[in-house]
Amino acid sequence: MNRIPDDNRIHGESMNDKIAQIDKQIIKLIEERSALLLDAFKKSTSEEVASAALNHVEIERMVKEFYRGAIPQEHIVKLLIELQAQAVLLCRPLNVAYLGPAGTFTHSALLEIFADAVNAIAQKTIPDVFDEVERGAADFGVVPVENSTEGAVTYTLDELLDTDLMIVSEKFLRITHNLVGICDDLKKIKKLYSHPQALGQCKTWLRNHLPNVEIIQVNSTSKAAETASWDKFSAAIASDVAAEIYKLRVLVKGIEDSRNNFTRFLVIGKKDNPPTGNDKTSIVCSVKDRPGALYEMLKPFHDAGINMTKIESRPDKKKMWAYNFFIDFIGHREDEVVKTALEKMQECTIFLKVLGSYPVSHYEL
């Protein structure tokens, strides 16, 4: 450990001695915290231990409410999530499937939710992620569901309609695009690789800084980083994680045109959550084809004072010109007011399916 010059003193005590005392207290508290968790896990089922790994929303809320230090809040959150994950790992190693390959933003979301104390299983498609969890090869799956600028991820909505799995958590990840490569001079870059969506979200920066570079589209930002690692005269638009995996330099950080670019990710699993007092519920339903049907379906939310946070229509693949509605609202499926509203909704729907109730996450700390 690097030491501070000993002429720094607090109330006559060496600054180094004071810091050492605090460090010992931190170590002791971590030891006590781990012992409490491990003791609780001994009395818990395997599924309950797995669910304990999904504590990121509560940790985020607690840090935002109580922490006032100079170190950014997100770093404190990562530290506490890592402590939680390591304790879970001692009792029950977790398998988590995600939309890969490694280095994608879904991978980044997984790491922020579970830290790196899980076996992350990359999948080629969103249906593959659902399949891994359904057949028990993975405890959880992580998939994107919507982007603040590009809209819904329809493959995820289609899978949610047909699966028996539940939404057990959500995570909002701010999407930061970086120019990465092994080249040390932007003027030497001749080719640029990335996913079409990333290219579209950085088009103004690219027009202003790399107007004459050949742009090549690939199927993921991670693949772009891998490709750029083979050619010193190329670069890629990719995440920090991808740059680290493929040993690339971050040439320019944050080249996206909008700073309000977030993607919402869902964690899917087999077991629903109990109420926490700060929950969101997702449902999907279809209304009868008659005038005012949509109004009648949504009226119970208004009457009960339930805040609806999202409604998304999706064509029904089994019936031409029919639509399914994906709805998010504040409240837990076991809350009495929510139960009553859902019962009234069922009277004017063809079908209604609860996709899950889970703690409300926030866009940023």
N, C-alpha and C positions, 0 to 999 in steps of 0.2 A: 504494500500500500504506500502511495506517495504521501510524504509527510509535509505538513505546513511548517514554515520556519517558526522556531520556538519562541521568537520574540512576540508572536501573537498570543495574548493571554486573556482569559476571561476570569475576572474576580481573583486574580493571582494564580489561576490554574492554567497550565499549558493547554493551548487549543487542541493539540494532538491527544492529550490525555482525556479531554472532554469528549472529543469525537469517539475515542476508543470506548469510553463508558456508554455512550449512546449506542454504538455498534453492538456492544455486548447485550444491551437491553433488547435491541431489535432481534438479535440471534435467539435470545431466550424466548421472546414472544412468538417467533416463528416456530420454535420447538414446541411451545405450548399449543399453538394453533393446530399444528400438524397432529399432535397427540390427541387433541379433542376430535378432530375429523376422523382419524383412524379408529378411535374408540367407537365413534358413531357408526362408521362403516361396518364394523364387526357385527353390529346389530341390525344392519340393513340388508335388503335383498340385492341381488346383482343389478336389477333394473334401477333401484333407488341410488345405488352407487354411481351408475352411469348417468343418471339424471343430475347428480351433483356436479357433473362437469359442465352443465349448462347454467352456470351461475353468473355469466358475464353481464347480463342486464342489471342484476342487483348490485354487482360490484361497480358498474358504471354509475348507477344512481347514488350509491354511497359515497364514492369519491367526489362526485359533483356536489353533493350536499355538505361534506365535512372537510374536504381537503382545500387548503388555501396556500400551499407552498409555492415556491418559485419554479420548481421542476414541473413541466407540463403535465396536466392531469392524465393524458393518455398513457404516459410512461408508468405512472402509478397503477393505472388499471392493468396494464400488461404484467406488471410485477405480481399483483394479487391473483390474476388469472393463472399465471404460471405456478404459483404456490398451490392453488386449488387443483390444477391439473396434475401436478406431481404427487399430491396426496391420493388422488383417484388412481393414478397409475400404479401406486404401490399395492392397491387392492384389486384393481380390475383393469387390465389393459383394454383400451377402446379402439375399435376400428371405425373410421369415418370415411365414407365415400364422398367424392366431390367431382364436379365437372372439371376435368383436367385439360391439359397436362399440368405438371408442377410449374409454378410461376405465374399462373393466371390470377385474375382478381378473385375468382372463387377460392383459389388456394389461399390467397391473402386473407379473405374473410374467415376461412377455416382456422387459420393460425391465430387470428384475433379472438375467436370464440373459444377455441380449445387449447391455445398455445401449441407447442410442438411435442407435447407429451401424449400423442395419439399416433396410431398407425394410419396415416392418410393414404387412402386408396383412390388413385386417379382413374376416372372413367371417361370414355370418349364422348358419351352423349348423356343428356338429362334422363331419358328413359333408363339408361344403364345404372344411373345413381339410384333411382327408385327401386330397380330390380335387386340391387345389392342389399338394400335394407329389407325389402320384402322377403327375401329368401334367407335372411339372417346372417349373411356374410359380413354385414356392417351394422353397427349399433345405431348410427345416425347417417344422414346424408345432407350435404350442403349444396344448394342450387340457387341461381339467381332467379328473381321473380319479376323485377321491374327496375327500370332506370329512369332517373328524374328528367332526362332529356330525350331518351329514345322510346320510353313507354314500356309496355308489358312484355315479358318473355313468354310467348305463347306456348312453347313446349312444356314449360313448368305448369301452366294453367291446365293444359290438356291432361297431364299426368295426375294432377291433384283431383281432377274430376273422376278418374277411374280407380284410384288406389284406395286401399284401406288404411294407409299410413296417415299420421296426423302431423300437422304443423306444430312443432314443440318449442320453437324459438325463432327470432328474427334478428337480423343485424344490418344496419345501414353502414355502408363503407364509402367514404369519399374517394372518388376515382381520380388519382393523380397520374397523369401520363408523363413519362420521362423519355428523353432522347438518350439512348444507350448505345455503346459500341466499344471497339478496341482502338478506334481512331482517336487521335489527340487534337484534331483540327477540323472544325466543321467544313472548312473550304475543301478538304480532301474527300469528303463524302460523295460518292457517286450513286449509291443505291440506298433506298430506305424501305424496310420491311415492316408491315404491321397488319393487324386485323382491320377490315373495312370500317368498323364502328369507331375504332381508335383514330384512324386516319380522318374520319369525318369530324371527330370532336377536337381535332388539332389543326384543322385546315387553314385557319387564319395565321397561326404561328408558322406553319410550313410555307405558306405563300410569302410570308415576310422574310424568312430566314433560310429556307432551302428551296427556292423557286425552280431551280434547274435540275434537281435530283430526280432520278428515275424512281417511281413509287411502285412497289410490288406488294400485292395483297396476299396474305397467308391466313390460315384458318384460326390462329390464336396469337395473342401478343407474346405468349411464351415461345411459340414456334418462331416468331419473328426474332426474338432474342437469340435463340439457338442458331438460326441461320446467320445472323450478324456476327456471331462469334467465330465464324469460319473465314470472314473476309474483312481485312483491316480498312478497306475503302467503303464499307457499308455501315449502316446504323439501323436501329430499330426503335419503335415506340413501344415501351413495355413498362412493367412495374419494377419497384425496388427488388422484390423477391426474385423476379426473373433475372435481373441484372446480377444479383448475388449468385444464383444458381449457375449461370453461364459465365461468371467471372468477367463481366463487362463493366466499363466505367459508366457512371451517370454523367453524361456530357452536359445536359441541360435538364433541370428538374422542373416539373410543373408546366408543361407546354400546352395543356388543354386550354381551349378558348373560354370555357366557363368554370369558375371556381365553385359553382353550385351544382356539381356533377356527382350525384350519389347513386349507388346501386343498392337495392334492398335484396338481401339474401335470406332464404328460409332454411331452417334446420328441420328435417323430417325424421320421424321416429315412430315407434309402435305404441307408446304410452302417452296419454294426455296429461296435462299439468293440472294440479289443484289450484284454486284461486289464490292470488297474491295480494289483491286489492288494487293492483295497477295493471290490468290485463287488456288484451285485445282478442277478439274472436274473428275468425274468417269462416265464411259460408259460401256455398254455391247453390243457386236455385234457378228454376225456370218457371216463367209465369204463363198463365192461360192466355190464348190469343183472343183478346177482347178489349174494347176501349176502356182505358183507365186501369188496366191490370197492374201496370208497373206502379202507379200511384197507390193502389190498394195494398200492394206488397210492402211498400216502403212506409206507409202511414203508421204502422205500429212503432217504428223507430221514433217518429216525431211525437206520437202520443206518450211514449215512455221517457222522452228526453234523452234518448241514446244517441251519442255522437257517431255518425257514420263517417269514416275516414277515407273510404275508397269504394268506387263501384266500377266494374270493368265488364263489358259485354264480350262474349266469345261465341262464334257460330257453333250451333249444335251439329256435330258431324253425322248424326243419325237421322236428322230431319231437316229438309231444305227450308231455309229462311226462318228457322227457329234459333233462339239464342239462349245461352246460359249466362247468368249474372254472378260474377265473383264480387263479394262484398266484405269489407272489413269494418268493424265497429268497436268502440270502446266498451269493455265489459267482459265478464267471463260467462261461459255457457251455463254454469251452475248458479249464477246470480238470479234471484227470483224475478227481477225486472226483465232480465234477458230471456229467461225461460218463458215468461208470459208473452213477450213480444214475438218470440219464435213460434209459439203455439198459434198465435193469431196469423202470422205470416203463412203458416202451412195451409191455412184455410183457403188461400188464394194463389197457391203455387201448384205446379204439376209435381215437382219434387223439391226437397230442400235437404242439403247435406252440410253438416258442421265439419269443417276442415281442421279445426283445432282452436284451443284457447291457450294463450301464452303471454308472458310478461311483455309490456310495451317497451320497445327500444327507442332510442332517440337518434336524431341525425348526427349529432356530434356532441362532444363534451363542452 
